[in-house]
């Protein structure tokens, strides 16, 4: 029980600090950083599986709040872009998997499951149905997720500043 309380305290402190510092996705990144750092330092942290399920339910509810009549009415305008995103992500995921396999020597299916840009939990569970190096898929997907969550918001912020500066400089 003490491990759970410690983990929750680290999560709240990291989430608060990340949010307070106005880091993109700061609450998520701060909580992840604090708990991850504690784990690396040998602190025994723990969260019951029911908390994971509860977190997914809350996130699902928060995302569900964004589904409104206005959003539904605008879906027709975004069907083609949405399909393009799905197709391009799938194609680039497969190409990445092939490239990683060739360059590193990792077995192809292991690399493909590690490279797919789907949900981490779903890909890990799905990879268990195939003859792949399951621990490698877990590691690759975990590193991918952590780096995307850390790097992508920073890239978006950087690109938005570049675009804002170019608009300011060109006067458009």
C-alpha positions in Angstrom: 0.0 0.0 0.0 2.9 2.4 0.7 4.2 1.8 -2.8 0.8 2.8 -4.2 0.6 6.0 -2.1 4.2 6.9 -3.1 3.4 6.4 -6.8 0.3 8.5 -6.5 2.2 11.2 -4.7 5.0 11.2 -7.4 2.3 11.3 -10.1 0.5 14.2 -8.6 3.7 16.2 -7.9 5.1 15.6 -11.4 1.8 16.3 -13.1 1.3 19.5 -11.1 4.9 20.7 -11.8 4.6 19.8 -15.5 1.3 21.7 -15.8 2.6 24.6 -13.8 5.6 25.0 -16.0 3.3 25.1 -19.0 5.1 22.2 -20.8 3.1 20.8 -23.7 1.2 17.8 -22.2 2.9 18.9 -19.0 0.7 17.0 -16.6 1.2 13.7 -18.5 4.9 14.3 -19.0 5.6 15.5 -15.5 3.8 12.5 -13.9 5.6 10.1 -16.3 9.0 11.7 -15.6 8.6 11.7 -11.8 7.5 8.0 -11.7 10.0 6.9 -14.3 12.9 8.7 -12.6 11.9 7.1 -9.3 11.9 3.7 -11.0 15.4 4.3 -12.4 16.6 5.3 -9.0 15.4 2.0 -7.6 12.3 3.2 -5.8 9.6 0.6 -5.8 6.5 2.1 -7.4 3.2 0.4 -8.0 -0.2 1.1 -9.3 -3.0 -1.5 -9.3 -4.3 -2.6 -12.7 -7.7 -1.2 -11.8 -6.1 2.3 -11.8 -4.9 1.8 -15.3 -8.4 0.8 -16.3 -9.8 3.8 -14.5 -7.3 6.2 -16.2 -8.4 4.8 -19.6 -12.0 5.3 -18.7 -11.4 8.9 -17.6 -9.3 9.6 -20.8 -12.1 8.1 -22.9 -14.6 10.3 -21.1 -12.5 13.4 -21.7 -12.0 12.5 -25.4 -15.8 11.8 -25.6 -16.5 15.4 -24.5 -14.9 16.6 -27.7 -17.5 14.7 -29.8 -20.2 17.3 -30.3 -22.9 17.9 -33.0 -20.6 20.5 -34.6 -17.8 17.9 -34.8 -20.1 15.3 -36.2 -21.4 17.8 -38.8 -17.9 18.6 -39.9 -16.9 14.9 -40.3 -17.7 15.0 -44.0 -15.0 17.6 -44.5 -12.4 15.4 -42.7 -13.1 11.9 -44.1 -10.5 12.1 -46.8 -7.8 13.7 -44.5 -8.6 11.0 -41.9 -8.2 8.2 -44.4 -5.0 9.7 -45.7 -3.6 9.8 -42.2 -4.5 6.1 -41.6 -3.1 5.0 -44.9 0.1 7.1 -44.6 0.8 6.0 -41.0 0.3 2.3 -42.0 2.6 2.6 -45.0 5.3 4.5 -43.1 4.9 2.1 -40.2 5.6 -0.9 -42.5 8.4 0.9 -44.3 9.9 1.8 -40.9 9.6 -1.8 -39.7 11.3 -3.1 -42.9 14.1 -0.5 -42.6 14.7 -1.2 -38.8 14.8 -4.9 -39.5 17.3 -4.6 -42.3 19.6 -2.1 -40.5 19.5 -3.7 -37.1 19.0 -7.4 -37.9 15.9 -7.6 -35.7 13.4 -10.2 -37.0 11.0 -8.6 -39.4 7.7 -9.3 -37.6 9.2 -8.1 -34.3 10.3 -4.9 -36.0 6.9 -4.5 -37.7 5.0 -4.8 -34.4 7.5 -2.5 -32.8 7.2 0.1 -35.5 3.4 0.2 -35.9 2.1 3.6 -34.8 -1.0 2.1 -33.1 -1.8 2.0 -29.5 1.0 0.5 -27.5 -1.1 -1.9 -25.4 -3.0 -3.2 -28.5 0.1 -3.8 -30.5 1.8 -5.6 -27.6 -1.3 -7.9 -27.1 -1.6 -8.5 -30.8 2.1 -9.4 -31.1 1.6 -12.1 -28.5 -0.5 -13.9 -31.2 2.5 -14.1 -33.5 5.9 -15.8 -33.2 7.8 -12.6 -32.4 10.3 -11.5 -29.8 7.6 -10.2 -27.5 10.0 -8.5 -25.0 11.6 -6.6 -27.9 8.2 -5.4 -29.0 7.4 -4.2 -25.5 10.8 -2.3 -25.3 10.5 -0.7 -28.8 6.8 0.3 -28.3 7.6 1.8 -24.8 10.6 3.8 -26.1 8.5 4.9 -29.1 5.6 6.0 -26.9 7.8 7.9 -24.4 9.8 9.7 -27.1 6.7 10.6 -29.1 4.9 12.0 -26.0 8.1 14.0 -25.1 9.2 15.1 -28.5 6.1 15.6 -30.6 4.6 18.4 -28.5 7.9 20.2 -28.6 8.1 19.7 -32.4 4.6 21.2 -32.8 5.5 24.1 -30.6 8.7 24.7 -32.7 6.9 24.4 -36.0 4.2 26.8 -34.8 6.9 29.4 -33.8 8.6 28.9 -37.2 5.3 29.4 -39.1 4.4 32.4 -36.9 7.8 34.0 -37.5 7.6 33.3 -41.3 4.1 34.8 -41.4 5.4 37.8 -39.4 8.5 38.2 -41.6 6.6 37.9 -45.0 3.6 39.9 -43.8 1.2 37.2 -44.9 
